[in-house]
Amino acid sequence: MPVELRFPAAWDTLTGRMFTVTTIVAFANQKGGVAKTTSVASVGAALIEAGQRVLLVDMDPQGSLTFSLGIDPEDVDVSISEVLLGKNPTTDAIVVTDEGLHLVPATIGLAAAEESLVSMTGREQRLRVALTKVAADYDWILIDCPPALGVLTVGALSAADEVIIPLQAETLSHRGVGQLLDTIHDVRQFINPTLEIRGVLATMFDGRTAHARTVLAAIEETYELPVLEPPIPKTIRFAEAPAIGRTILSTAGKHKGAEAYRAIAASLIKKS
């Protein structure tokens, strides 16, 4: 049966009308190379296809999400750095990609901004406050976290309603999950008590191997985390798309990798 897609909504008791509820999802894993950026871009594009309003936020000083969506970080005038430091409002930083995704880009200046944030008041809450000011314009805000558990990732987790953990289905790739879970626990205890873990997203998955299936089963059992379905297959198509500033949904829309991300997006909407 086809999945029924719907906009997240709630009832406003003051006006007697329905209003859109924005869901903020952080994609986090301190290990690099696990397809965080690919997942943020692809899920975002799939949500756009489903009629949702989407904002992506690049919180990685490397600017990988920004570059992969066709935006040259060197041409960016206002980025997430200026927003976090209070120099510009969030609206000044938003750009629109060729695929219709709204993006708050990142530049290498975010590395220096992170150092400055360490000594600033409310550093963990600055992203949450910034996103609150534009949340009404979107159904989903997806945050691409850097491959580290520092101030930027903690800020993203503090702003998020949910966290998705992209994870390559290999033994060594999940050794740091426990450390990430400790960070999430601390964020829940001291900053954001309503943060939920939506689940682990298996990426670069080769279903032909028993090893990949065993790793996923071990993650579910060891950490008691749900594994999102379907896993994202391993394919060169994911590497080809960012080279022209697109996502796989645009460059190879009928590929099983694109269909997998569409299914993940549909499951997010269904459970929102």
Beta strands, then each sheet from edge to edge (+ up, - down):
strand 1: 9-12
strand 2: 17-20
strand 3: 23-27
strand 4: 54-58
strand 5: 95-96
strand 6: 102-104
strand 7: 140-144
strand 8: 162-168
strand 9: 196-203
sheet 1: 1+ 2-
sheet 2: 5+ 6- 4- 7- 3- 8- 9-
end
